[in-house]
């Protein structure tokens, strides 16, 4: 009997017991691996967790760490570029390495470094884990490599004699050179900080007295040298305040742009990234020789507004054709002028196009002084705009409907191309159908790509605003769940959601 039971053992559950043992051994092995400070790599990226993080910091002078979530689309999109940057840095024997931490699994590290969004990139220098530097570069392989190269070595090239500095300036269309009498002083150190951040520009630094003399300088000065417009622009260091890094960054950004830009696929990022508050646009057809001549007076007007107004030429028959609908224009409207206030997309139009430089200057100054009203787009109201359950508003009819003191008006501001608006459309129609017989409630919508309002700026789509009946031109933004039942509760409760019982 004993021999029989021994023989039948595997059939009676012995195998299951062996599988359990194997699973337990694998689990223990995995735990042992996690507890180890061994550092594994994937595509030259260090795989980090709480047990090997300290070792990684101690072994690498510069360590850029990506805190990611496996499910995050932005992290998945970044992964190939991050791996490519890691490979490039390793191939050039850089002291900088890249690492990654799954912040959803390594919660202790995520908490320690205040990770609240994905991906978050932080740079650890010389093993210091208490003050990592936030990554501020572009999210592509070239941007990552250049950002780290500026921190791995000197952020500015030392220029010691006239031949070296002349060759440095002539080598590129645009370079920045800091002239400092003491390279260890505060002003020079601030300059090196700016150079480390602005990786898309080339920086040099000079200390020799003869170089000050060659370039007409007597005190610490940052000079922008370029092969267009004015060849040398000087930014003297303020003796009392020193060198303000934010202000220098802004000045370099502004003055690195051409006085008059042409809107192209290559320049669009520069134009929108310039952070200049107003854009003055000349729309023309470059195939017309007569219209091309208008650029001369446009350029003549530009000089007095640098830093305040960016002057841009838009070819309506080229890359600029895509922006015409934003202005409610067609190619046939060229040549014409528009000014855009970038903070709220307000557009201004001269009453009658006059392309002389004096007329352009007068118009711009009028806008800056608040003496010119914005030009507001408005479509024509459809014939049946007020017979549908959802009332269709346009710029011309908005005031009379939304601020009717006898009605409670709920308006959806949308863009036809917006997927969130499209997803919500059925619920909005159902809501309007539910309240179509209520005299005191109006459900409406307005296409913001074709209509603009003077005192209401819409920053995202869809935006929902409720305009309650009564005097005072009140407006309440709806920010809750976008479904018919929640909308109804909001309306029935007079423009607020009732408090739910605990």
Buried (B, 14 or more C-beta within 10 A) or exposed (E): EEEEEEEEEEEEEEEEEEEEEEEEEEEEEEEEEEEEEEBEEEEBBBBBBBBBBEBBBEEBBBBBBBBBBEEBEEBEEBBEBBBBBBBBBBEEEBEBBBBBBBBBEBEEBBEEBEBEEBBBBBBBBEEEBEEBBEBEBBBBBBBBBBBBBBBBEEBBBEBEEBEBBEEBBEEEEBBBBBBBBEBEBEBBBBBBBBBBBBBEBBBBBBBBEEBBEBBEBEEBBBBBBBEEBEEEBEBBBEEEEBBBBEEBBBBBBBBBBBBBBBBBEEBBEBBEEBEBBBBBBBBBBBEEEEBBEBBEBBBBBBBEBBBEBBBBBBBBEBBBEEBBEEBBBEEEBBBBBBBBBBEEBBBBBBEEBEBEBEBBBEBBBBBBEEEBEBBBBBBEBEEEBBEBBBBBBBBEBBBEBBBEEEBBBBBBBBBEEBEEBEEBBEBBBBBBEBBEEEEEBBBBBBBBBBBBBEEBEBEEBBBBBBBBBEEEEEBBEBEEEBEBEBBBBBBEEEBEBEEEEE
